[in-house]
Amino acid sequence: MYFVYIIECSDGSLYTGITTNIERRFNEHKNGEGGHFTKSKEIVRVAYTERHPDRSSALKREAQIKGWTRQKKLELVLKESKG
């Protein structure tokens, strides 16, 4: 099981990634051990997650979301929070 996730940073920026363990990956980002983008940022929260059955489908979805505008990503986060 893989997860696509969006992390919100204190400066309002959004980071999209994949993992098999959301809690572990969030803590890695928070401790500066995550991706290059989040290393110099203060991590606030996991704003969005979705499950995928395998790495391939998670990577495809991650690439799709990364290609979106910030506004479209925020709409996805908002849609889940209303859920």
PDB file of N, CA, C and O in Angstrom:
ATOM      1  N   MET A   1       0.847  -1.183   0.000  1.00  0.00           N
ATOM      2  CA  MET A   1       0.000   0.000   0.000  1.00  0.00           C
ATOM      3  C   MET A   1       0.888   1.241   0.000  1.00  0.00           C
ATOM      4  O   MET A   1       1.802   1.365   0.815  1.00  0.00           O
ATOM      5  N   TYR A   2       0.613   2.132  -0.902  1.00  0.00           N
ATOM      6  CA  TYR A   2       1.330   3.413  -0.997  1.00  0.00           C
ATOM      7  C   TYR A   2       0.351   4.560  -0.785  1.00  0.00           C
ATOM      8  O   TYR A   2      -0.852   4.422  -1.009  1.00  0.00           O
ATOM      9  N   PHE A   3       0.883   5.675  -0.354  1.00  0.00           N
ATOM     10  CA  PHE A   3       0.085   6.876  -0.150  1.00  0.00           C
ATOM     11  C   PHE A   3       0.707   8.033  -0.920  1.00  0.00           C
ATOM     12  O   PHE A   3       1.926   8.202  -0.933  1.00  0.00           O
ATOM     13  N   VAL A   4      -0.139   8.820  -1.557  1.00  0.00           N
ATOM     14  CA  VAL A   4       0.258  10.110  -2.099  1.00  0.00           C
ATOM     15  C   VAL A   4      -0.160  11.115  -1.039  1.00  0.00           C
ATOM     16  O   VAL A   4      -1.266  11.030  -0.506  1.00  0.00           O
ATOM     17  N   TYR A   5       0.713  12.066  -0.730  1.00  0.00           N
ATOM     18  CA  TYR A   5       0.404  13.024   0.328  1.00  0.00           C
ATOM     19  C   TYR A   5       0.803  14.432  -0.092  1.00  0.00           C
ATOM     20  O   TYR A   5       1.672  14.636  -0.940  1.00  0.00           O
ATOM     21  N   ILE A   6       0.135  15.391   0.536  1.00  0.00           N
ATOM     22  CA  ILE A   6       0.499  16.796   0.374  1.00  0.00           C
ATOM     23  C   ILE A   6       0.764  17.344   1.765  1.00  0.00           C
ATOM     24  O   ILE A   6      -0.078  17.244   2.659  1.00  0.00           O
ATOM     25  N   ILE A   7       1.942  17.923   1.936  1.00  0.00           N
ATOM     26  CA  ILE A   7       2.330  18.540   3.204  1.00  0.00           C
ATOM     27  C   ILE A   7       2.257  20.054   3.038  1.00  0.00           C
ATOM     28  O   ILE A   7       2.673  20.603   2.018  1.00  0.00           O
ATOM     29  N   GLU A   8       1.724  20.711   4.054  1.00  0.00           N
ATOM     30  CA  GLU A   8       1.677  22.170   4.069  1.00  0.00           C
ATOM     31  C   GLU A   8       2.823  22.694   4.917  1.00  0.00           C
ATOM     32  O   GLU A   8       3.060  22.209   6.023  1.00  0.00           O
ATOM     33  N   CYS A   9       3.527  23.680   4.398  1.00  0.00           N
ATOM     34  CA  CYS A   9       4.633  24.316   5.108  1.00  0.00           C
ATOM     35  C   CYS A   9       4.168  25.643   5.706  1.00  0.00           C
ATOM     36  O   CYS A   9       3.154  26.200   5.284  1.00  0.00           O
ATOM     37  N   SER A  10       4.910  26.143   6.685  1.00  0.00           N
ATOM     38  CA  SER A  10       4.513  27.366   7.384  1.00  0.00           C
ATOM     39  C   SER A  10       4.462  28.589   6.471  1.00  0.00           C
ATOM     40  O   SER A  10       3.768  29.560   6.771  1.00  0.00           O
ATOM     41  N   ASP A  11       5.194  28.546   5.359  1.00  0.00           N
ATOM     42  CA  ASP A  11       5.158  29.673   4.419  1.00  0.00           C
ATOM     43  C   ASP A  11       4.004  29.540   3.422  1.00  0.00           C
ATOM     44  O   ASP A  11       3.871  30.343   2.499  1.00  0.00           O
ATOM     45  N   GLY A  12       3.178  28.518   3.622  1.00  0.00           N
ATOM     46  CA  GLY A  12       2.028  28.303   2.752  1.00  0.00           C
ATOM     47  C   GLY A  12       2.306  27.421   1.555  1.00  0.00           C
ATOM     48  O   GLY A  12       1.382  27.068   0.822  1.00  0.00           O
ATOM     49  N   SER A  13       3.561  27.056   1.340  1.00  0.00           N
ATOM     50  CA  SER A  13       3.889  26.202   0.204  1.00  0.00           C
ATOM     51  C   SER A  13       3.392  24.781   0.465  1.00  0.00           C
ATOM     52  O   SER A  13       3.164  24.378   1.605  1.00  0.00           O
ATOM     53  N   LEU A  14       3.234  24.036  -0.631  1.00  0.00           N
ATOM     54  CA  LEU A  14       2.734  22.666  -0.570  1.00  0.00           C
ATOM     55  C   LEU A  14       3.755  21.729  -1.189  1.00  0.00           C
ATOM     56  O   LEU A  14       4.338  22.031  -2.231  1.00  0.00           O
ATOM     57  N   TYR A  15       3.970  20.583  -0.540  1.00  0.00           N
ATOM     58  CA  TYR A  15       4.901  19.580  -1.050  1.00  0.00           C
ATOM     59  C   TYR A  15       4.129  18.292  -1.273  1.00  0.00           C
ATOM     60  O   TYR A  15       3.395  17.850  -0.389  1.00  0.00           O
ATOM     61  N   THR A  16       4.283  17.690  -2.434  1.00  0.00           N
ATOM     62  CA  THR A  16       3.609  16.434  -2.760  1.00  0.00           C
ATOM     63  C   THR A  16       4.638  15.321  -2.849  1.00  0.00           C
ATOM     64  O   THR A  16       5.705  15.496  -3.437  1.00  0.00           O
ATOM     65  N   GLY A  17       4.313  14.174  -2.262  1.00  0.00           N
ATOM     66  CA  GLY A  17       5.214  13.029  -2.298  1.00  0.00           C
ATOM     67  C   GLY A  17       4.463  11.726  -2.167  1.00  0.00           C
ATOM     68  O   GLY A  17       3.235  11.712  -2.085  1.00  0.00           O
ATOM     69  N   ILE A  18       5.215  10.609  -2.147  1.00  0.00           N
ATOM     70  CA  ILE A  18       4.623   9.294  -1.906  1.00  0.00           C
ATOM     71  C   ILE A  18       5.393   8.599  -0.789  1.00  0.00           C
ATOM     72  O   ILE A  18       6.561   8.896  -0.539  1.00  0.00           O
ATOM     73  N   THR A  19       4.715   7.669  -0.125  1.00  0.00           N
ATOM     74  CA  THR A  19       5.327   6.913   0.960  1.00  0.00           C
ATOM     75  C   THR A  19       4.507   5.664   1.246  1.00  0.00           C
ATOM     76  O   THR A  19       3.379   5.529   0.770  1.00  0.00           O
ATOM     77  N   THR A  20       5.074   4.760   2.019  1.00  0.00           N
ATOM     78  CA  THR A  20       4.320   3.609   2.516  1.00  0.00           C
ATOM     79  C   THR A  20       3.883   3.839   3.962  1.00  0.00           C
ATOM     80  O   THR A  20       3.097   3.067   4.510  1.00  0.00           O
ATOM     81  N   ASN A  21       4.401   4.911   4.580  1.00  0.00           N
ATOM     82  CA  ASN A  21       4.094   5.192   5.983  1.00  0.00           C
ATOM     83  C   ASN A  21       4.021   6.713   6.186  1.00  0.00           C
ATOM     84  O   ASN A  21       5.048   7.388   6.266  1.00  0.00           O
ATOM     85  N   ILE A  22       2.814   7.229   6.267  1.00  0.00           N
ATOM     86  CA  ILE A  22       2.601   8.683   6.367  1.00  0.00           C
ATOM     87  C   ILE A  22       3.260   9.269   7.613  1.00  0.00           C
ATOM     88  O   ILE A  22       3.959  10.279   7.528  1.00  0.00           O
ATOM     89  N   GLU A  23       3.045   8.648   8.758  1.00  0.00           N
ATOM     90  CA  GLU A  23       3.573   9.199  10.009  1.00  0.00           C
ATOM     91  C   GLU A  23       5.101   9.271   9.992  1.00  0.00           C
ATOM     92  O   GLU A  23       5.689  10.283  10.373  1.00  0.00           O
ATOM     93  N   ARG A  24       5.737   8.181   9.542  1.00  0.00           N
ATOM     94  CA  ARG A  24       7.202   8.164   9.470  1.00  0.00           C
ATOM     95  C   ARG A  24       7.708   9.246   8.522  1.00  0.00           C
ATOM     96  O   ARG A  24       8.651   9.969   8.841  1.00  0.00           O
ATOM     97  N   ARG A  25       7.073   9.353   7.351  1.00  0.00           N
ATOM     98  CA  ARG A  25       7.531  10.313   6.349  1.00  0.00           C
ATOM     99  C   ARG A  25       7.318  11.752   6.815  1.00  0.00           C
ATOM    100  O   ARG A  25       8.163  12.617   6.582  1.00  0.00           O
ATOM    101  N   PHE A  26       6.185  12.004   7.477  1.00  0.00           N
ATOM    102  CA  PHE A  26       5.935  13.337   8.023  1.00  0.00           C
ATOM    103  C   PHE A  26       7.041  13.708   9.011  1.00  0.00           C
ATOM    104  O   PHE A  26       7.571  14.818   8.970  1.00  0.00           O
ATOM    105  N   ASN A  27       7.384  12.777   9.893  1.00  0.00           N
ATOM    106  CA  ASN A  27       8.438  13.040  10.881  1.00  0.00           C
ATOM    107  C   ASN A  27       9.791  13.261  10.214  1.00  0.00           C
ATOM    108  O   ASN A  27      10.577  14.088  10.676  1.00  0.00           O
ATOM    109  N   GLU A  28      10.071  12.538   9.140  1.00  0.00           N
ATOM    110  CA  GLU A  28      11.315  12.761   8.400  1.00  0.00           C
ATOM    111  C   GLU A  28      11.350  14.183   7.832  1.00  0.00           C
ATOM    112  O   GLU A  28      12.362  14.875   7.936  1.00  0.00           O
ATOM    113  N   HIS A  29      10.255  14.602   7.241  1.00  0.00           N
ATOM    114  CA  HIS A  29      10.192  15.975   6.720  1.00  0.00           C
ATOM    115  C   HIS A  29      10.352  16.981   7.857  1.00  0.00           C
ATOM    116  O   HIS A  29      11.091  17.957   7.724  1.00  0.00           O
ATOM    117  N   LYS A  30       9.672  16.752   8.955  1.00  0.00           N
ATOM    118  CA  LYS A  30       9.698  17.668  10.092  1.00  0.00           C
ATOM    119  C   LYS A  30      11.112  17.799  10.668  1.00  0.00           C
ATOM    120  O   LYS A  30      11.502  18.868  11.138  1.00  0.00           O
ATOM    121  N   ASN A  31      11.872  16.700  10.625  1.00  0.00           N
ATOM    122  CA  ASN A  31      13.234  16.672  11.173  1.00  0.00           C
ATOM    123  C   ASN A  31      14.300  17.036  10.142  1.00  0.00           C
ATOM    124  O   ASN A  31      15.492  16.885  10.406  1.00  0.00           O
ATOM    125  N   GLY A  32      13.883  17.509   8.978  1.00  0.00           N
ATOM    126  CA  GLY A  32      14.836  17.919   7.951  1.00  0.00           C
ATOM    127  C   GLY A  32      15.463  16.769   7.196  1.00  0.00           C
ATOM    128  O   GLY A  32      16.478  16.950   6.523  1.00  0.00           O
ATOM    129  N   GLU A  33      14.869  15.574   7.295  1.00  0.00           N
ATOM    130  CA  GLU A  33      15.404  14.388   6.622  1.00  0.00           C
ATOM    131  C   GLU A  33      14.571  14.005   5.403  1.00  0.00           C
ATOM    132  O   GLU A  33      14.823  12.979   4.770  1.00  0.00           O
ATOM    133  N   GLY A  34      13.584  14.829   5.077  1.00  0.00           N
ATOM    134  CA  GLY A  34      12.705  14.531   3.942  1.00  0.00           C
ATOM    135  C   GLY A  34      13.311  15.021   2.645  1.00  0.00           C
ATOM    136  O   GLY A  34      14.532  15.049   2.491  1.00  0.00           O
ATOM    137  N   GLY A  35      12.472  15.399   1.731  1.00  0.00           N
ATOM    138  CA  GLY A  35      12.924  15.874   0.429  1.00  0.00           C
ATOM    139  C   GLY A  35      13.679  17.188   0.518  1.00  0.00           C
ATOM    140  O   GLY A  35      13.604  17.899   1.520  1.00  0.00           O
ATOM    141  N   HIS A  36      14.399  17.493  -0.532  1.00  0.00           N
ATOM    142  CA  HIS A  36      15.197  18.717  -0.603  1.00  0.00           C
ATOM    143  C   HIS A  36      14.333  19.962  -0.398  1.00  0.00           C
ATOM    144  O   HIS A  36      14.745  20.908   0.274  1.00  0.00           O
ATOM    145  N   PHE A  37      13.142  19.954  -0.977  1.00  0.00           N
ATOM    146  CA  PHE A  37      12.236  21.105  -0.896  1.00  0.00           C
ATOM    147  C   PHE A  37      11.871  21.444   0.549  1.00  0.00           C
ATOM    148  O   PHE A  37      11.830  22.615   0.925  1.00  0.00           O
ATOM    149  N   THR A  38      11.608  20.424   1.351  1.00  0.00           N
ATOM    150  CA  THR A  38      11.140  20.661   2.724  1.00  0.00           C
ATOM    151  C   THR A  38      12.267  20.809   3.735  1.00  0.00           C
ATOM    152  O   THR A  38      12.022  21.168   4.887  1.00  0.00           O
ATOM    153  N   LYS A  39      13.476  20.541   3.326  1.00  0.00           N
ATOM    154  CA  LYS A  39      14.608  20.584   4.260  1.00  0.00           C
ATOM    155  C   LYS A  39      14.775  21.949   4.919  1.00  0.00           C
ATOM    156  O   LYS A  39      15.146  22.031   6.090  1.00  0.00           O
ATOM    157  N   SER A  40      14.506  23.013   4.180  1.00  0.00           N
ATOM    158  CA  SER A  40      14.712  24.360   4.708  1.00  0.00           C
ATOM    159  C   SER A  40      13.400  25.027   5.136  1.00  0.00           C
ATOM    160  O   SER A  40      13.358  26.237   5.359  1.00  0.00           O
ATOM    161  N   LYS A  41      12.340  24.237   5.249  1.00  0.00           N
ATOM    162  CA  LYS A  41      11.031  24.797   5.589  1.00  0.00           C
ATOM    163  C   LYS A  41      10.510  24.212   6.896  1.00  0.00           C
ATOM    164  O   LYS A  41      10.898  23.120   7.311  1.00  0.00           O
ATOM    165  N   GLU A  42       9.624  24.967   7.530  1.00  0.00           N
ATOM    166  CA  GLU A  42       8.944  24.462   8.721  1.00  0.00           C
ATOM    167  C   GLU A  42       7.681  23.750   8.265  1.00  0.00           C
ATOM    168  O   GLU A  42       6.817  24.343   7.620  1.00  0.00           O
ATOM    169  N   ILE A  43       7.584  22.472   8.607  1.00  0.00           N
ATOM    170  CA  ILE A  43       6.463  21.646   8.195  1.00  0.00           C
ATOM    171  C   ILE A  43       5.323  21.822   9.189  1.00  0.00           C
ATOM    172  O   ILE A  43       5.533  21.761  10.400  1.00  0.00           O
ATOM    173  N   VAL A  44       4.108  22.042   8.671  1.00  0.00           N
ATOM    174  CA  VAL A  44       2.961  22.290   9.530  1.00  0.00           C
ATOM    175  C   VAL A  44       2.107  21.043   9.711  1.00  0.00           C
ATOM    176  O   VAL A  44       1.845  20.615  10.835  1.00  0.00           O
ATOM    177  N   ARG A  45       1.673  20.460   8.587  1.00  0.00           N
ATOM    178  CA  ARG A  45       0.745  19.331   8.694  1.00  0.00           C
ATOM    179  C   ARG A  45       0.672  18.564   7.387  1.00  0.00           C
ATOM    180  O   ARG A  45       1.061  19.049   6.324  1.00  0.00           O
ATOM    181  N   VAL A  46       0.157  17.347   7.507  1.00  0.00           N
ATOM    182  CA  VAL A  46      -0.214  16.595   6.314  1.00  0.00           C
ATOM    183  C   VAL A  46      -1.603  17.076   5.945  1.00  0.00           C
ATOM    184  O   VAL A  46      -2.561  16.858   6.686  1.00  0.00           O
ATOM    185  N   ALA A  47      -1.711  17.730   4.803  1.00  0.00           N
ATOM    186  CA  ALA A  47      -2.967  18.351   4.397  1.00  0.00           C
ATOM    187  C   ALA A  47      -3.854  17.419   3.580  1.00  0.00           C
ATOM    188  O   ALA A  47      -5.063  17.631   3.492  1.00  0.00           O
ATOM    189  N   TYR A  48      -3.259  16.386   2.981  1.00  0.00           N
ATOM    190  CA  TYR A  48      -4.026  15.501   2.092  1.00  0.00           C
ATOM    191  C   TYR A  48      -3.323  14.165   1.971  1.00  0.00           C
ATOM    192  O   TYR A  48      -2.094  14.105   1.938  1.00  0.00           O
ATOM    193  N   THR A  49      -4.104  13.089   1.904  1.00  0.00           N
ATOM    194  CA  THR A  49      -3.560  11.757   1.613  1.00  0.00           C
ATOM    195  C   THR A  49      -4.560  10.984   0.761  1.00  0.00           C
ATOM    196  O   THR A  49      -5.769  11.202   0.836  1.00  0.00           O
ATOM    197  N   GLU A  50      -4.028  10.087  -0.039  1.00  0.00           N
ATOM    198  CA  GLU A  50      -4.875   9.134  -0.751  1.00  0.00           C
ATOM    199  C   GLU A  50      -4.105   7.831  -0.912  1.00  0.00           C
ATOM    200  O   GLU A  50      -2.888   7.839  -1.095  1.00  0.00           O
ATOM    201  N   ARG A  51      -4.814   6.719  -0.843  1.00  0.00           N
ATOM    202  CA  ARG A  51      -4.204   5.382  -0.919  1.00  0.00           C
ATOM    203  C   ARG A  51      -4.093   4.916  -2.366  1.00  0.00           C
ATOM    204  O   ARG A  51      -4.922   5.232  -3.220  1.00  0.00           O
ATOM    205  N   HIS A  52      -3.023   4.146  -2.603  1.00  0.00           N
ATOM    206  CA  HIS A  52      -2.823   3.515  -3.902  1.00  0.00           C
ATOM    207  C   HIS A  52      -2.340   2.090  -3.675  1.00  0.00           C
ATOM    208  O   HIS A  52      -1.598   1.828  -2.728  1.00  0.00           O
ATOM    209  N   PRO A  53      -2.758   1.167  -4.541  1.00  0.00           N
ATOM    210  CA  PRO A  53      -2.423  -0.241  -4.328  1.00  0.00           C
ATOM    211  C   PRO A  53      -0.954  -0.582  -4.586  1.00  0.00           C
ATOM    212  O   PRO A  53      -0.447  -1.580  -4.073  1.00  0.00           O
ATOM    213  N   ASP A  54      -0.271   0.248  -5.381  1.00  0.00           N
ATOM    214  CA  ASP A  54       1.120  -0.061  -5.719  1.00  0.00           C
ATOM    215  C   ASP A  54       1.904   1.213  -5.991  1.00  0.00           C
ATOM    216  O   ASP A  54       1.337   2.294  -6.147  1.00  0.00           O
ATOM    217  N   ARG A  55       3.216   1.058  -6.044  1.00  0.00           N
ATOM    218  CA  ARG A  55       4.114   2.194  -6.227  1.00  0.00           C
ATOM    219  C   ARG A  55       3.878   2.891  -7.565  1.00  0.00           C
ATOM    220  O   ARG A  55       3.918   4.118  -7.656  1.00  0.00           O
ATOM    221  N   SER A  56       3.635   2.093  -8.595  1.00  0.00           N
ATOM    222  CA  SER A  56       3.448   2.642  -9.930  1.00  0.00           C
ATOM    223  C   SER A  56       2.271   3.613  -9.985  1.00  0.00           C
ATOM    224  O   SER A  56       2.405   4.714 -10.519  1.00  0.00           O
ATOM    225  N   SER A  57       1.135   3.223  -9.447  1.00  0.00           N
ATOM    226  CA  SER A  57      -0.034   4.110  -9.494  1.00  0.00           C
ATOM    227  C   SER A  57       0.175   5.334  -8.606  1.00  0.00           C
ATOM    228  O   SER A  57      -0.300   6.422  -8.932  1.00  0.00           O
ATOM    229  N   ALA A  58       0.880   5.165  -7.488  1.00  0.00           N
ATOM    230  CA  ALA A  58       1.174   6.309  -6.613  1.00  0.00           C
ATOM    231  C   ALA A  58       2.097   7.303  -7.318  1.00  0.00           C
ATOM    232  O   ALA A  58       1.884   8.512  -7.227  1.00  0.00           O
ATOM    233  N   LEU A  59       3.106   6.814  -8.009  1.00  0.00           N
ATOM    234  CA  LEU A  59       4.023   7.695  -8.731  1.00  0.00           C
ATOM    235  C   LEU A  59       3.315   8.460  -9.848  1.00  0.00           C
ATOM    236  O   LEU A  59       3.593   9.637 -10.076  1.00  0.00           O
ATOM    237  N   LYS A  60       2.405   7.787 -10.536  1.00  0.00           N
ATOM    238  CA  LYS A  60       1.652   8.453 -11.606  1.00  0.00           C
ATOM    239  C   LYS A  60       0.787   9.573 -11.030  1.00  0.00           C
ATOM    240  O   LYS A  60       0.736  10.673 -11.580  1.00  0.00           O
ATOM    241  N   ARG A  61       0.115   9.285  -9.928  1.00  0.00           N
ATOM    242  CA  ARG A  61      -0.741  10.293  -9.307  1.00  0.00           C
ATOM    243  C   ARG A  61       0.089  11.444  -8.749  1.00  0.00           C
ATOM    244  O   ARG A  61      -0.299  12.605  -8.878  1.00  0.00           O
ATOM    245  N   GLU A  62       1.235  11.131  -8.127  1.00  0.00           N
ATOM    246  CA  GLU A  62       2.128  12.174  -7.611  1.00  0.00           C
ATOM    247  C   GLU A  62       2.539  13.114  -8.745  1.00  0.00           C
ATOM    248  O   GLU A  62       2.500  14.334  -8.585  1.00  0.00           O
ATOM    249  N   ALA A  63       2.928  12.555  -9.878  1.00  0.00           N
ATOM    250  CA  ALA A  63       3.352  13.364 -11.023  1.00  0.00           C
ATOM    251  C   ALA A  63       2.196  14.230 -11.514  1.00  0.00           C
ATOM    252  O   ALA A  63       2.395  15.390 -11.874  1.00  0.00           O
ATOM    253  N   GLN A  64       0.994  13.669 -11.530  1.00  0.00           N
ATOM    254  CA  GLN A  64      -0.172  14.437 -11.959  1.00  0.00           C
ATOM    255  C   GLN A  64      -0.397  15.637 -11.039  1.00  0.00           C
ATOM    256  O   GLN A  64      -0.559  16.764 -11.509  1.00  0.00           O
ATOM    257  N   ILE A  65      -0.407  15.390  -9.728  1.00  0.00           N
ATOM    258  CA  ILE A  65      -0.650  16.462  -8.762  1.00  0.00           C
ATOM    259  C   ILE A  65       0.458  17.502  -8.811  1.00  0.00           C
ATOM    260  O   ILE A  65       0.179  18.699  -8.739  1.00  0.00           O
ATOM    261  N   LYS A  66       1.707  17.072  -8.931  1.00  0.00           N
ATOM    262  CA  LYS A  66       2.824  18.014  -8.998  1.00  0.00           C
ATOM    263  C   LYS A  66       2.713  18.943 -10.203  1.00  0.00           C
ATOM    264  O   LYS A  66       3.243  20.054 -10.178  1.00  0.00           O
ATOM    265  N   GLY A  67       2.031  18.501 -11.254  1.00  0.00           N
ATOM    266  CA  GLY A  67       1.853  19.322 -12.438  1.00  0.00           C
ATOM    267  C   GLY A  67       0.726  20.339 -12.312  1.00  0.00           C
ATOM    268  O   GLY A  67       0.556  21.198 -13.177  1.00  0.00           O
ATOM    269  N   TRP A  68      -0.031  20.239 -11.245  1.00  0.00           N
ATOM    270  CA  TRP A  68      -1.175  21.132 -11.046  1.00  0.00           C
ATOM    271  C   TRP A  68      -0.735  22.489 -10.513  1.00  0.00           C
ATOM    272  O   TRP A  68       0.365  22.650  -9.984  1.00  0.00           O
ATOM    273  N   THR A  69      -1.621  23.446 -10.668  1.00  0.00           N
ATOM    274  CA  THR A  69      -1.409  24.760 -10.065  1.00  0.00           C
ATOM    275  C   THR A  69      -1.611  24.656  -8.557  1.00  0.00           C
ATOM    276  O   THR A  69      -2.220  23.706  -8.066  1.00  0.00           O
ATOM    277  N   ARG A  70      -1.102  25.626  -7.841  1.00  0.00           N
ATOM    278  CA  ARG A  70      -1.304  25.682  -6.396  1.00  0.00           C
ATOM    279  C   ARG A  70      -2.802  25.696  -6.066  1.00  0.00           C
ATOM    280  O   ARG A  70      -3.245  25.034  -5.128  1.00  0.00           O
ATOM    281  N   GLN A  71      -3.573  26.458  -6.849  1.00  0.00           N
ATOM    282  CA  GLN A  71      -5.009  26.566  -6.602  1.00  0.00           C
ATOM    283  C   GLN A  71      -5.698  25.210  -6.719  1.00  0.00           C
ATOM    284  O   GLN A  71      -6.551  24.872  -5.898  1.00  0.00           O
ATOM    285  N   LYS A  72      -5.336  24.445  -7.720  1.00  0.00           N
ATOM    286  CA  LYS A  72      -5.960  23.129  -7.911  1.00  0.00           C
ATOM    287  C   LYS A  72      -5.590  22.187  -6.757  1.00  0.00           C
ATOM    288  O   LYS A  72      -6.423  21.401  -6.306  1.00  0.00           O
ATOM    289  N   LYS A  73      -4.356  22.265  -6.286  1.00  0.00           N
ATOM    290  CA  LYS A  73      -3.941  21.457  -5.129  1.00  0.00           C
ATOM    291  C   LYS A  73      -4.740  21.854  -3.890  1.00  0.00           C
ATOM    292  O   LYS A  73      -5.185  20.992  -3.132  1.00  0.00           O
ATOM    293  N   LEU A  74      -4.920  23.159  -3.686  1.00  0.00           N
ATOM    294  CA  LEU A  74      -5.697  23.633  -2.536  1.00  0.00           C
ATOM    295  C   LEU A  74      -7.147  23.166  -2.615  1.00  0.00           C
ATOM    296  O   LEU A  74      -7.750  22.842  -1.592  1.00  0.00           O
ATOM    297  N   GLU A  75      -7.708  23.129  -3.816  1.00  0.00           N
ATOM    298  CA  GLU A  75      -9.075  22.628  -3.995  1.00  0.00           C
ATOM    299  C   GLU A  75      -9.169  21.153  -3.619  1.00  0.00           C
ATOM    300  O   GLU A  75     -10.163  20.726  -3.031  1.00  0.00           O
ATOM    301  N   LEU A  76      -8.152  20.378  -3.951  1.00  0.00           N
ATOM    302  CA  LEU A  76      -8.109  18.965  -3.574  1.00  0.00           C
ATOM    303  C   LEU A  76      -8.057  18.819  -2.065  1.00  0.00           C
ATOM    304  O   LEU A  76      -8.773  17.994  -1.498  1.00  0.00           O
ATOM    305  N   VAL A  77      -7.222  19.606  -1.408  1.00  0.00           N
ATOM    306  CA  VAL A  77      -7.097  19.577   0.061  1.00  0.00           C
ATOM    307  C   VAL A  77      -8.424  19.979   0.688  1.00  0.00           C
ATOM    308  O   VAL A  77      -8.879  19.333   1.632  1.00  0.00           O
ATOM    309  N   LEU A  78      -9.043  21.018   0.187  1.00  0.00           N
ATOM    310  CA  LEU A  78     -10.309  21.507   0.728  1.00  0.00           C
ATOM    311  C   LEU A  78     -11.418  20.477   0.538  1.00  0.00           C
ATOM    312  O   LEU A  78     -12.245  20.281   1.429  1.00  0.00           O
ATOM    313  N   LYS A  79     -11.439  19.825  -0.610  1.00  0.00           N
ATOM    314  CA  LYS A  79     -12.448  18.802  -0.901  1.00  0.00           C
ATOM    315  C   LYS A  79     -12.357  17.670   0.124  1.00  0.00           C
ATOM    316  O   LYS A  79     -13.378  17.190   0.615  1.00  0.00           O
ATOM    317  N   GLU A  80     -11.129  17.244   0.446  1.00  0.00           N
ATOM    318  CA  GLU A  80     -10.968  16.150   1.426  1.00  0.00           C
ATOM    319  C   GLU A  80     -11.402  16.594   2.811  1.00  0.00           C
ATOM    320  O   GLU A  80     -12.030  15.824   3.538  1.00  0.00           O
ATOM    321  N   SER A  81     -11.078  17.825   3.188  1.00  0.00           N
ATOM    322  CA  SER A  81     -11.416  18.288   4.536  1.00  0.00           C
ATOM    323  C   SER A  81     -12.925  18.406   4.736  1.00  0.00           C
ATOM    324  O   SER A  81     -13.414  18.320   5.863  1.00  0.00           O
ATOM    325  N   LYS A  82     -13.660  18.601   3.646  1.00  0.00           N
ATOM    326  CA  LYS A  82     -15.125  18.644   3.731  1.00  0.00           C
ATOM    327  C   LYS A  82     -15.721  17.246   3.740  1.00  0.00           C
ATOM    328  O   LYS A  82     -16.853  17.031   4.174  1.00  0.00           O
ATOM    329  N   GLY A  83     -14.925  16.301   3.248  1.00  0.00           N
ATOM    330  CA  GLY A  83     -15.169  14.964   3.085  1.00  0.00           C
ATOM    331  C   GLY A  83     -16.238  14.145   3.364  1.00  0.00           C
ATOM    332  O   GLY A  83     -16.180  12.944   3.103  1.00  0.00           O
TER     333      GLY A  83
END
